[in-house]
Each structure stands twice: as structure tokens, then as C-alpha cells.
Amino acid sequence: MAKKVTVNKDLCIGCGLCVGTVPAVFEFGDDGKAQATAGPVTDDAAIDEAVANCPAGAIVVE
């Protein structure tokens, strides 16, 4: 099942772990913080790893 992934910009510290873990899903925005690319995500294992590694708990999966 496809999931919607977002990054809470208020919590994101811009460390880049998510971008390094799943570059197909995450990128840096102009503000230096991570953002999710558009569209549903189907790679559950990679997203779960990004969520687990985010030190700020900024990744939201729906």
C-alpha cells in the first residue's frame, strides 16, 4: 500500500539522514531542511529506516 510521507519543517534540523537514506523520497528545500518529494511512496523498508533514524522525529507517514 502506498504511503504519503511529509516532513514537519518545525521539527526538522536539516541533518540529512533521510536524504542520505532515501534520496528518491527526500531532498533538501531552499530553507536547508528536508522535504519529501511529491507522490506516494511504496518502499516501506526504506521509509521505516528513515523514520527510525530521524533524530528530530520530523518524518510523518500516513
CHARMM internal coordinates of N, CA and C (Angstrom, degrees):
IC EDIT
DIST 1 N 1 CA 1.4517
DIST 1 CA 1 C 1.5322
ANGL 1 N 1 CA 1 C 108.89
DIST 1 C 2 N 1.2972
ANGL 1 CA 1 C 2 N 117.06
DIHE 1 N 1 CA 1 C 2 N 134.86
DIST 2 N 2 CA 1.4616
ANGL 1 C 2 N 2 CA 122.47
DIHE 1 CA 1 C 2 N 2 CA -179.64
DIST 2 CA 2 C 1.5245
ANGL 2 N 2 CA 2 C 110.27
DIHE 1 C 2 N 2 CA 2 C -72.33
DIST 2 C 3 N 1.3260
ANGL 2 CA 2 C 3 N 114.53
DIHE 2 N 2 CA 2 C 3 N 142.30
DIST 3 N 3 CA 1.4528
ANGL 2 C 3 N 3 CA 120.69
DIHE 2 CA 2 C 3 N 3 CA 179.48
DIST 3 CA 3 C 1.5197
ANGL 3 N 3 CA 3 C 109.47
DIHE 2 C 3 N 3 CA 3 C -116.93
DIST 3 C 4 N 1.3280
ANGL 3 CA 3 C 4 N 115.35
DIHE 3 N 3 CA 3 C 4 N 151.59
DIST 4 N 4 CA 1.4504
ANGL 3 C 4 N 4 CA 120.92
DIHE 3 CA 3 C 4 N 4 CA 173.89
DIST 4 CA 4 C 1.5275
ANGL 4 N 4 CA 4 C 107.06
DIHE 3 C 4 N 4 CA 4 C -99.79
DIST 4 C 5 N 1.3252
ANGL 4 CA 4 C 5 N 115.97
DIHE 4 N 4 CA 4 C 5 N 127.06
DIST 5 N 5 CA 1.4557
ANGL 4 C 5 N 5 CA 121.38
DIHE 4 CA 4 C 5 N 5 CA -178.27
DIST 5 CA 5 C 1.5239
ANGL 5 N 5 CA 5 C 108.93
DIHE 4 C 5 N 5 CA 5 C -116.10
DIST 5 C 6 N 1.3338
ANGL 5 CA 5 C 6 N 115.95
DIHE 5 N 5 CA 5 C 6 N 132.87
DIST 6 N 6 CA 1.4571
ANGL 5 C 6 N 6 CA 121.45
DIHE 5 CA 5 C 6 N 6 CA 174.87
DIST 6 CA 6 C 1.5197
ANGL 6 N 6 CA 6 C 108.87
DIHE 5 C 6 N 6 CA 6 C -134.19
DIST 6 C 7 N 1.3218
ANGL 6 CA 6 C 7 N 115.44
DIHE 6 N 6 CA 6 C 7 N 164.35
DIST 7 N 7 CA 1.4554
ANGL 6 C 7 N 7 CA 121.50
DIHE 6 CA 6 C 7 N 7 CA 176.80
DIST 7 CA 7 C 1.5253
ANGL 7 N 7 CA 7 C 107.62
DIHE 6 C 7 N 7 CA 7 C -119.68
DIST 7 C 8 N 1.3276
ANGL 7 CA 7 C 8 N 116.35
DIHE 7 N 7 CA 7 C 8 N 126.66
DIST 8 N 8 CA 1.4594
ANGL 7 C 8 N 8 CA 121.71
DIHE 7 CA 7 C 8 N 8 CA 176.63
DIST 8 CA 8 C 1.5204
ANGL 8 N 8 CA 8 C 107.61
DIHE 7 C 8 N 8 CA 8 C -76.51
DIST 8 C 9 N 1.3272
ANGL 8 CA 8 C 9 N 117.36
DIHE 8 N 8 CA 8 C 9 N 106.85
DIST 9 N 9 CA 1.4692
ANGL 8 C 9 N 9 CA 122.55
DIHE 8 CA 8 C 9 N 9 CA -176.27
DIST 9 CA 9 C 1.5226
ANGL 9 N 9 CA 9 C 112.44
DIHE 8 C 9 N 9 CA 9 C -64.73
DIST 9 C 10 N 1.3327
ANGL 9 CA 9 C 10 N 117.56
DIHE 9 N 9 CA 9 C 10 N -25.13
DIST 10 N 10 CA 1.4649
ANGL 9 C 10 N 10 CA 120.21
DIHE 9 CA 9 C 10 N 10 CA 178.13
DIST 10 CA 10 C 1.5209
ANGL 10 N 10 CA 10 C 111.58
DIHE 9 C 10 N 10 CA 10 C -70.52
DIST 10 C 11 N 1.3239
ANGL 10 CA 10 C 11 N 116.96
DIHE 10 N 10 CA 10 C 11 N -26.74
DIST 11 N 11 CA 1.4631
ANGL 10 C 11 N 11 CA 121.19
DIHE 10 CA 10 C 11 N 11 CA -179.28
DIST 11 CA 11 C 1.5259
ANGL 11 N 11 CA 11 C 113.38
DIHE 10 C 11 N 11 CA 11 C -97.66
DIST 11 C 12 N 1.3220
ANGL 11 CA 11 C 12 N 117.56
DIHE 11 N 11 CA 11 C 12 N -27.86
DIST 12 N 12 CA 1.4598
ANGL 11 C 12 N 12 CA 122.07
DIHE 11 CA 11 C 12 N 12 CA -174.72
DIST 12 CA 12 C 1.5323
ANGL 12 N 12 CA 12 C 110.49
DIHE 11 C 12 N 12 CA 12 C -61.97
DIST 12 C 13 N 1.3446
ANGL 12 CA 12 C 13 N 115.49
DIHE 12 N 12 CA 12 C 13 N 134.27
DIST 13 N 13 CA 1.4638
ANGL 12 C 13 N 13 CA 120.97
DIHE 12 CA 12 C 13 N 13 CA 177.60
DIST 13 CA 13 C 1.5224
ANGL 13 N 13 CA 13 C 111.78
DIHE 12 C 13 N 13 CA 13 C -106.52
DIST 13 C 14 N 1.3268
ANGL 13 CA 13 C 14 N 117.72
DIHE 13 N 13 CA 13 C 14 N 1.47
DIST 14 N 14 CA 1.4583
ANGL 13 C 14 N 14 CA 122.04
DIHE 13 CA 13 C 14 N 14 CA 176.31
DIST 14 CA 14 C 1.5123
ANGL 14 N 14 CA 14 C 114.67
DIHE 13 C 14 N 14 CA 14 C 71.54
DIST 14 C 15 N 1.3255
ANGL 14 CA 14 C 15 N 117.90
DIHE 14 N 14 CA 14 C 15 N 28.93
DIST 15 N 15 CA 1.4705
ANGL 14 C 15 N 15 CA 120.82
DIHE 14 CA 14 C 15 N 15 CA -176.82
DIST 15 CA 15 C 1.5330
ANGL 15 N 15 CA 15 C 112.67
DIHE 14 C 15 N 15 CA 15 C -71.81
DIST 15 C 16 N 1.3336
ANGL 15 CA 15 C 16 N 117.70
DIHE 15 N 15 CA 15 C 16 N -27.36
DIST 16 N 16 CA 1.4566
ANGL 15 C 16 N 16 CA 121.45
DIHE 15 CA 15 C 16 N 16 CA 175.55
DIST 16 CA 16 C 1.5116
ANGL 16 N 16 CA 16 C 116.39
DIHE 15 C 16 N 16 CA 16 C 89.84
DIST 16 C 17 N 1.3301
ANGL 16 CA 16 C 17 N 118.86
DIHE 16 N 16 CA 16 C 17 N 3.70
DIST 17 N 17 CA 1.4608
ANGL 16 C 17 N 17 CA 119.54
DIHE 16 CA 16 C 17 N 17 CA 178.98
DIST 17 CA 17 C 1.5272
ANGL 17 N 17 CA 17 C 111.81
DIHE 16 C 17 N 17 CA 17 C -60.76
DIST 17 C 18 N 1.3108
ANGL 17 CA 17 C 18 N 117.54
DIHE 17 N 17 CA 17 C 18 N -40.33
DIST 18 N 18 CA 1.4652
ANGL 17 C 18 N 18 CA 119.81
DIHE 17 CA 17 C 18 N 18 CA -179.75
DIST 18 CA 18 C 1.5291
ANGL 18 N 18 CA 18 C 110.80
DIHE 17 C 18 N 18 CA 18 C -67.81
DIST 18 C 19 N 1.3272
ANGL 18 CA 18 C 19 N 116.48
DIHE 18 N 18 CA 18 C 19 N -39.84
DIST 19 N 19 CA 1.4649
ANGL 18 C 19 N 19 CA 120.56
DIHE 18 CA 18 C 19 N 19 CA 178.83
DIST 19 CA 19 C 1.5265
ANGL 19 N 19 CA 19 C 109.88
DIHE 18 C 19 N 19 CA 19 C -63.50
DIST 19 C 20 N 1.3110
ANGL 19 CA 19 C 20 N 117.07
DIHE 19 N 19 CA 19 C 20 N -40.43
DIST 20 N 20 CA 1.4579
ANGL 19 C 20 N 20 CA 121.09
DIHE 19 CA 19 C 20 N 20 CA 178.52
DIST 20 CA 20 C 1.5159
ANGL 20 N 20 CA 20 C 113.10
DIHE 19 C 20 N 20 CA 20 C -71.53
DIST 20 C 21 N 1.3234
ANGL 20 CA 20 C 21 N 116.70
DIHE 20 N 20 CA 20 C 21 N -32.36
DIST 21 N 21 CA 1.4603
ANGL 20 C 21 N 21 CA 121.38
DIHE 20 CA 20 C 21 N 21 CA -177.91
DIST 21 CA 21 C 1.5243
ANGL 21 N 21 CA 21 C 111.95
DIHE 20 C 21 N 21 CA 21 C -78.44
DIST 21 C 22 N 1.3189
ANGL 21 CA 21 C 22 N 117.50
DIHE 21 N 21 CA 21 C 22 N -44.91
DIST 22 N 22 CA 1.4664
ANGL 21 C 22 N 22 CA 121.99
DIHE 21 CA 21 C 22 N 22 CA -176.80
DIST 22 CA 22 C 1.5373
ANGL 22 N 22 CA 22 C 109.67
DIHE 21 C 22 N 22 CA 22 C -135.21
DIST 22 C 23 N 1.3335
ANGL 22 CA 22 C 23 N 117.65
DIHE 22 N 22 CA 22 C 23 N 72.33
DIST 23 N 23 CA 1.4651
ANGL 22 C 23 N 23 CA 119.63
DIHE 22 CA 22 C 23 N 23 CA -177.72
DIST 23 CA 23 C 1.5297
ANGL 23 N 23 CA 23 C 114.24
DIHE 22 C 23 N 23 CA 23 C -63.93
DIST 23 C 24 N 1.3110
ANGL 23 CA 23 C 24 N 117.44
DIHE 23 N 23 CA 23 C 24 N -17.31
DIST 24 N 24 CA 1.4629
ANGL 23 C 24 N 24 CA 120.06
DIHE 23 CA 23 C 24 N 24 CA 176.64
DIST 24 CA 24 C 1.5265
ANGL 24 N 24 CA 24 C 111.64
DIHE 23 C 24 N 24 CA 24 C -74.46
DIST 24 C 25 N 1.3272
ANGL 24 CA 24 C 25 N 116.75
DIHE 24 N 24 CA 24 C 25 N -16.91
DIST 25 N 25 CA 1.4637
ANGL 24 C 25 N 25 CA 121.25
DIHE 24 CA 24 C 25 N 25 CA -176.04
DIST 25 CA 25 C 1.5224
ANGL 25 N 25 CA 25 C 112.23
DIHE 24 C 25 N 25 CA 25 C -112.24
DIST 25 C 26 N 1.3432
ANGL 25 CA 25 C 26 N 117.18
DIHE 25 N 25 CA 25 C 26 N -35.16
DIST 26 N 26 CA 1.4611
ANGL 25 C 26 N 26 CA 120.95
DIHE 25 CA 25 C 26 N 26 CA -175.75
DIST 26 CA 26 C 1.5174
ANGL 26 N 26 CA 26 C 111.63
DIHE 25 C 26 N 26 CA 26 C -115.41
DIST 26 C 27 N 1.3218
ANGL 26 CA 26 C 27 N 115.07
DIHE 26 N 26 CA 26 C 27 N 147.73
DIST 27 N 27 CA 1.4552
ANGL 26 C 27 N 27 CA 122.27
DIHE 26 CA 26 C 27 N 27 CA 176.05
DIST 27 CA 27 C 1.5279
ANGL 27 N 27 CA 27 C 107.85
DIHE 26 C 27 N 27 CA 27 C -148.09
DIST 27 C 28 N 1.3221
ANGL 27 CA 27 C 28 N 116.37
DIHE 27 N 27 CA 27 C 28 N 165.58
DIST 28 N 28 CA 1.4555
ANGL 27 C 28 N 28 CA 120.00
DIHE 27 CA 27 C 28 N 28 CA 175.39
DIST 28 CA 28 C 1.5185
ANGL 28 N 28 CA 28 C 109.76
DIHE 27 C 28 N 28 CA 28 C -87.61
DIST 28 C 29 N 1.3268
ANGL 28 CA 28 C 29 N 115.83
DIHE 28 N 28 CA 28 C 29 N 136.62
DIST 29 N 29 CA 1.4559
ANGL 28 C 29 N 29 CA 121.24
DIHE 28 CA 28 C 29 N 29 CA 175.11
DIST 29 CA 29 C 1.5179
ANGL 29 N 29 CA 29 C 109.79
DIHE 28 C 29 N 29 CA 29 C -86.78
DIST 29 C 30 N 1.3058
ANGL 29 CA 29 C 30 N 116.47
DIHE 29 N 29 CA 29 C 30 N 177.88
DIST 30 N 30 CA 1.4586
ANGL 29 C 30 N 30 CA 122.02
DIHE 29 CA 29 C 30 N 30 CA 179.36
DIST 30 CA 30 C 1.5254
ANGL 30 N 30 CA 30 C 112.57
DIHE 29 C 30 N 30 CA 30 C -62.70
DIST 30 C 31 N 1.3157
ANGL 30 CA 30 C 31 N 116.71
DIHE 30 N 30 CA 30 C 31 N -20.79
DIST 31 N 31 CA 1.4648
ANGL 30 C 31 N 31 CA 121.37
DIHE 30 CA 30 C 31 N 31 CA 179.87
DIST 31 CA 31 C 1.5255
ANGL 31 N 31 CA 31 C 112.59
DIHE 30 C 31 N 31 CA 31 C -85.70
DIST 31 C 32 N 1.3434
ANGL 31 CA 31 C 32 N 117.62
DIHE 31 N 31 CA 31 C 32 N 0.27
DIST 32 N 32 CA 1.4573
ANGL 31 C 32 N 32 CA 121.11
DIHE 31 CA 31 C 32 N 32 CA 179.75
DIST 32 CA 32 C 1.5152
ANGL 32 N 32 CA 32 C 114.06
DIHE 31 C 32 N 32 CA 32 C 83.52
DIST 32 C 33 N 1.3178
ANGL 32 CA 32 C 33 N 116.00
DIHE 32 N 32 CA 32 C 33 N 2.88
DIST 33 N 33 CA 1.4635
ANGL 32 C 33 N 33 CA 121.02
DIHE 32 CA 32 C 33 N 33 CA 178.69
DIST 33 CA 33 C 1.5215
ANGL 33 N 33 CA 33 C 109.57
DIHE 32 C 33 N 33 CA 33 C -105.27
DIST 33 C 34 N 1.3090
ANGL 33 CA 33 C 34 N 115.33
DIHE 33 N 33 CA 33 C 34 N 158.05
DIST 34 N 34 CA 1.4639
ANGL 33 C 34 N 34 CA 120.50
DIHE 33 CA 33 C 34 N 34 CA -178.83
DIST 34 CA 34 C 1.5203
ANGL 34 N 34 CA 34 C 110.71
DIHE 33 C 34 N 34 CA 34 C -71.77
DIST 34 C 35 N 1.3081
ANGL 34 CA 34 C 35 N 114.24
DIHE 34 N 34 CA 34 C 35 N 153.42
DIST 35 N 35 CA 1.4585
ANGL 34 C 35 N 35 CA 121.40
DIHE 34 CA 34 C 35 N 35 CA 172.23
DIST 35 CA 35 C 1.5201
ANGL 35 N 35 CA 35 C 107.80
DIHE 34 C 35 N 35 CA 35 C -147.00
DIST 35 C 36 N 1.3159
ANGL 35 CA 35 C 36 N 115.47
DIHE 35 N 35 CA 35 C 36 N 152.59
DIST 36 N 36 CA 1.4598
ANGL 35 C 36 N 36 CA 120.61
DIHE 35 CA 35 C 36 N 36 CA 178.04
DIST 36 CA 36 C 1.5205
ANGL 36 N 36 CA 36 C 108.59
DIHE 35 C 36 N 36 CA 36 C -87.63
DIST 36 C 37 N 1.3178
ANGL 36 CA 36 C 37 N 115.69
DIHE 36 N 36 CA 36 C 37 N 143.67
DIST 37 N 37 CA 1.4565
ANGL 36 C 37 N 37 CA 119.87
DIHE 36 CA 36 C 37 N 37 CA 176.20
DIST 37 CA 37 C 1.5180
ANGL 37 N 37 CA 37 C 108.73
DIHE 36 C 37 N 37 CA 37 C -73.46
DIST 37 C 38 N 1.2951
ANGL 37 CA 37 C 38 N 116.67
DIHE 37 N 37 CA 37 C 38 N 162.32
DIST 38 N 38 CA 1.4642
ANGL 37 C 38 N 38 CA 121.27
DIHE 37 CA 37 C 38 N 38 CA -177.44
DIST 38 CA 38 C 1.5208
ANGL 38 N 38 CA 38 C 111.29
DIHE 37 C 38 N 38 CA 38 C -70.21
DIST 38 C 39 N 1.3003
ANGL 38 CA 38 C 39 N 114.80
DIHE 38 N 38 CA 38 C 39 N 151.21
DIST 39 N 39 CA 1.4565
ANGL 38 C 39 N 39 CA 120.31
DIHE 38 CA 38 C 39 N 39 CA 174.26
DIST 39 CA 39 C 1.5069
ANGL 39 N 39 CA 39 C 113.16
DIHE 38 C 39 N 39 CA 39 C 103.60
DIST 39 C 40 N 1.3173
ANGL 39 CA 39 C 40 N 116.73
DIHE 39 N 39 CA 39 C 40 N 159.54
DIST 40 N 40 CA 1.4622
ANGL 39 C 40 N 40 CA 121.54
DIHE 39 CA 39 C 40 N 40 CA 179.17
DIST 40 CA 40 C 1.5324
ANGL 40 N 40 CA 40 C 111.13
DIHE 39 C 40 N 40 CA 40 C -72.62
DIST 40 C 41 N 1.3099
ANGL 40 CA 40 C 41 N 115.31
DIHE 40 N 40 CA 40 C 41 N 153.46
DIST 41 N 41 CA 1.4617
ANGL 40 C 41 N 41 CA 121.93
DIHE 40 CA 40 C 41 N 41 CA -177.71
DIST 41 CA 41 C 1.5193
ANGL 41 N 41 CA 41 C 108.57
DIHE 40 C 41 N 41 CA 41 C -115.41
DIST 41 C 42 N 1.3275
ANGL 41 CA 41 C 42 N 116.57
DIHE 41 N 41 CA 41 C 42 N 135.81
DIST 42 N 42 CA 1.4588
ANGL 41 C 42 N 42 CA 120.13
DIHE 41 CA 41 C 42 N 42 CA -177.90
DIST 42 CA 42 C 1.5205
ANGL 42 N 42 CA 42 C 113.96
DIHE 41 C 42 N 42 CA 42 C -116.11
DIST 42 C 43 N 1.3382
ANGL 42 CA 42 C 43 N 118.68
DIHE 42 N 42 CA 42 C 43 N -6.14
DIST 43 N 43 CA 1.4661
ANGL 42 C 43 N 43 CA 121.86
DIHE 42 CA 42 C 43 N 43 CA -179.43
DIST 43 CA 43 C 1.5272
ANGL 43 N 43 CA 43 C 109.63
DIHE 42 C 43 N 43 CA 43 C -87.37
DIST 43 C 44 N 1.3252
ANGL 43 CA 43 C 44 N 115.73
DIHE 43 N 43 CA 43 C 44 N 82.00
DIST 44 N 44 CA 1.4604
ANGL 43 C 44 N 44 CA 121.47
DIHE 43 CA 43 C 44 N 44 CA -174.60
DIST 44 CA 44 C 1.5244
ANGL 44 N 44 CA 44 C 112.92
DIHE 43 C 44 N 44 CA 44 C -58.82
DIST 44 C 45 N 1.3139
ANGL 44 CA 44 C 45 N 118.32
DIHE 44 N 44 CA 44 C 45 N -42.18
DIST 45 N 45 CA 1.4605
ANGL 44 C 45 N 45 CA 121.27
DIHE 44 CA 44 C 45 N 45 CA -176.78
DIST 45 CA 45 C 1.5234
ANGL 45 N 45 CA 45 C 111.27
DIHE 44 C 45 N 45 CA 45 C -63.12
DIST 45 C 46 N 1.3114
ANGL 45 CA 45 C 46 N 117.37
DIHE 45 N 45 CA 45 C 46 N -43.49
DIST 46 N 46 CA 1.4636
ANGL 45 C 46 N 46 CA 121.03
DIHE 45 CA 45 C 46 N 46 CA -179.75
DIST 46 CA 46 C 1.5247
ANGL 46 N 46 CA 46 C 111.17
DIHE 45 C 46 N 46 CA 46 C -66.82
DIST 46 C 47 N 1.3160
ANGL 46 CA 46 C 47 N 116.70
DIHE 46 N 46 CA 46 C 47 N -41.52
DIST 47 N 47 CA 1.4615
ANGL 46 C 47 N 47 CA 120.04
DIHE 46 CA 46 C 47 N 47 CA 178.80
DIST 47 CA 47 C 1.5229
ANGL 47 N 47 CA 47 C 110.43
DIHE 46 C 47 N 47 CA 47 C -66.36
DIST 47 C 48 N 1.3152
ANGL 47 CA 47 C 48 N 117.40
DIHE 47 N 47 CA 47 C 48 N -42.20
DIST 48 N 48 CA 1.4633
ANGL 47 C 48 N 48 CA 120.65
DIHE 47 CA 47 C 48 N 48 CA 177.60
DIST 48 CA 48 C 1.5248
ANGL 48 N 48 CA 48 C 110.77
DIHE 47 C 48 N 48 CA 48 C -59.38
DIST 48 C 49 N 1.3286
ANGL 48 CA 48 C 49 N 117.30
DIHE 48 N 48 CA 48 C 49 N -38.91
DIST 49 N 49 CA 1.4683
ANGL 48 C 49 N 49 CA 121.24
DIHE 48 CA 48 C 49 N 49 CA 178.28
DIST 49 CA 49 C 1.5290
ANGL 49 N 49 CA 49 C 110.45
DIHE 48 C 49 N 49 CA 49 C -65.85
DIST 49 C 50 N 1.3146
ANGL 49 CA 49 C 50 N 117.20
DIHE 49 N 49 CA 49 C 50 N -43.31
DIST 50 N 50 CA 1.4623
ANGL 49 C 50 N 50 CA 121.02
DIHE 49 CA 49 C 50 N 50 CA 179.28
DIST 50 CA 50 C 1.5250
ANGL 50 N 50 CA 50 C 110.80
DIHE 49 C 50 N 50 CA 50 C -62.52
DIST 50 C 51 N 1.3282
ANGL 50 CA 50 C 51 N 117.13
DIHE 50 N 50 CA 50 C 51 N -43.56
DIST 51 N 51 CA 1.4641
ANGL 50 C 51 N 51 CA 121.46
DIHE 50 CA 50 C 51 N 51 CA 178.52
DIST 51 CA 51 C 1.5314
ANGL 51 N 51 CA 51 C 110.23
DIHE 50 C 51 N 51 CA 51 C -62.01
DIST 51 C 52 N 1.3159
ANGL 51 CA 51 C 52 N 116.89
DIHE 51 N 51 CA 51 C 52 N -45.29
DIST 52 N 52 CA 1.4650
ANGL 51 C 52 N 52 CA 121.59
DIHE 51 CA 51 C 52 N 52 CA -178.57
DIST 52 CA 52 C 1.5286
ANGL 52 N 52 CA 52 C 112.10
DIHE 51 C 52 N 52 CA 52 C -64.88
DIST 52 C 53 N 1.3383
ANGL 52 CA 52 C 53 N 117.27
DIHE 52 N 52 CA 52 C 53 N -32.50
DIST 53 N 53 CA 1.4588
ANGL 52 C 53 N 53 CA 121.34
DIHE 52 CA 52 C 53 N 53 CA -177.02
DIST 53 CA 53 C 1.5125
ANGL 53 N 53 CA 53 C 114.72
DIHE 52 C 53 N 53 CA 53 C -89.62
DIST 53 C 54 N 1.3155
ANGL 53 CA 53 C 54 N 118.24
DIHE 53 N 53 CA 53 C 54 N -10.02
DIST 54 N 54 CA 1.4671
ANGL 53 C 54 N 54 CA 120.56
DIHE 53 CA 53 C 54 N 54 CA -178.37
DIST 54 CA 54 C 1.5258
ANGL 54 N 54 CA 54 C 110.22
DIHE 53 C 54 N 54 CA 54 C -70.82
DIST 54 C 55 N 1.3429
ANGL 54 CA 54 C 55 N 118.12
DIHE 54 N 54 CA 54 C 55 N 113.09
DIST 55 N 55 CA 1.4640
ANGL 54 C 55 N 55 CA 120.26
DIHE 54 CA 54 C 55 N 55 CA -175.93
DIST 55 CA 55 C 1.5231
ANGL 55 N 55 CA 55 C 113.03
DIHE 54 C 55 N 55 CA 55 C -69.49
DIST 55 C 56 N 1.3197
ANGL 55 CA 55 C 56 N 117.49
DIHE 55 N 55 CA 55 C 56 N -19.68
DIST 56 N 56 CA 1.4540
ANGL 55 C 56 N 56 CA 121.08
DIHE 55 CA 55 C 56 N 56 CA -178.58
DIST 56 CA 56 C 1.5255
ANGL 56 N 56 CA 56 C 113.30
DIHE 55 C 56 N 56 CA 56 C -98.76
DIST 56 C 57 N 1.3210
ANGL 56 CA 56 C 57 N 117.51
DIHE 56 N 56 CA 56 C 57 N -7.66
DIST 57 N 57 CA 1.4604
ANGL 56 C 57 N 57 CA 120.45
DIHE 56 CA 56 C 57 N 57 CA -177.46
DIST 57 CA 57 C 1.5091
ANGL 57 N 57 CA 57 C 112.04
DIHE 56 C 57 N 57 CA 57 C 64.32
DIST 57 C 58 N 1.3414
ANGL 57 CA 57 C 58 N 116.56
DIHE 57 N 57 CA 57 C 58 N 35.22
DIST 58 N 58 CA 1.4612
ANGL 57 C 58 N 58 CA 121.17
DIHE 57 CA 57 C 58 N 58 CA -173.63
DIST 58 CA 58 C 1.5208
ANGL 58 N 58 CA 58 C 115.37
DIHE 57 C 58 N 58 CA 58 C -90.13
DIST 58 C 59 N 1.3225
ANGL 58 CA 58 C 59 N 117.61
DIHE 58 N 58 CA 58 C 59 N -8.64
DIST 59 N 59 CA 1.4605
ANGL 58 C 59 N 59 CA 120.12
DIHE 58 CA 58 C 59 N 59 CA -177.27
DIST 59 CA 59 C 1.5236
ANGL 59 N 59 CA 59 C 109.93
DIHE 58 C 59 N 59 CA 59 C -89.08
DIST 59 C 60 N 1.3289
ANGL 59 CA 59 C 60 N 115.51
DIHE 59 N 59 CA 59 C 60 N 127.60
DIST 60 N 60 CA 1.4607
ANGL 59 C 60 N 60 CA 122.47
DIHE 59 CA 59 C 60 N 60 CA -179.23
DIST 60 CA 60 C 1.5275
ANGL 60 N 60 CA 60 C 108.11
DIHE 59 C 60 N 60 CA 60 C -113.37
DIST 60 C 61 N 1.3306
ANGL 60 CA 60 C 61 N 116.73
DIHE 60 N 60 CA 60 C 61 N 127.80
DIST 61 N 61 CA 1.4542
ANGL 60 C 61 N 61 CA 121.99
DIHE 60 CA 60 C 61 N 61 CA 179.21
DIST 61 CA 61 C 1.5250
ANGL 61 N 61 CA 61 C 108.34
DIHE 60 C 61 N 61 CA 61 C -118.74
DIST 61 C 62 N 1.3231
ANGL 61 CA 61 C 62 N 115.28
DIHE 61 N 61 CA 61 C 62 N 127.96
DIST 62 N 62 CA 1.4759
ANGL 61 C 62 N 62 CA 120.63
DIHE 61 CA 61 C 62 N 62 CA 179.07
DIST 62 CA 62 C 1.4996
ANGL 62 N 62 CA 62 C 110.19
DIHE 61 C 62 N 62 CA 62 C -119.22
END
COOR INIT
IC SEED 1 N 1 CA 1 C
IC BUILD
